[in-house]
Amino acid sequence: MTAALDPVIHPTHRLRICAMLVTGTTMELSAIKDQLDLSPSALSKQVAALVDAGYVKQERLGVDSRRVWLSLTRQGMKAYRSHVAALREIVADAPDPDQ
């Protein structure tokens, strides 16, 4: 195995946040909250871990400063892709349960 799992991205909610942002889009925090069905405090904790690692950028854009927007940084994009590659390697090495 060459790729390594990233302990920051690995928790399910963080992995899903990165998956939503990987297309290079900027998403409103409330849309991510709705998609993940998390409480504001739980989402805040997950986003903070990604921001602290330098994987996600958090901004307030436009006139309404209550709206928070998230985007994946270059470092976050690289870490996410490496993490997904590690997951694919794990799955590729696993025996097929249907055989």
JOGIPE-V398127 format. One record per backbone hydrogen bond with DSSP energy under -0.5 kcal/mol. NH is the residue of the N-H (numbers start at 1). CO is the residue of the C=O. If there is no record, write none. Layout:
nh:co
NH:CO
NH:CO
This chain:
nh:co
7:5
10:6
14:11
15:11
16:12
17:13
18:14
19:15
20:16
21:17
22:18
24:21
27:25
27:70
29:68
31:28
32:28
33:29
34:30
35:31
36:32
37:33
38:33
43:39
44:40
45:41
46:42
47:43
48:44
49:45
50:46
51:47
52:48
53:49
54:51
55:50
56:50
57:71
59:69
61:59
65:63
67:64
69:59
70:27
71:57
73:55
77:73
78:74
79:75
80:76
81:77
82:78
83:79
84:80
85:81
86:82
87:83
88:84
89:85
90:86
91:87
92:88
93:89
94:90
94:91
97:95
99:96
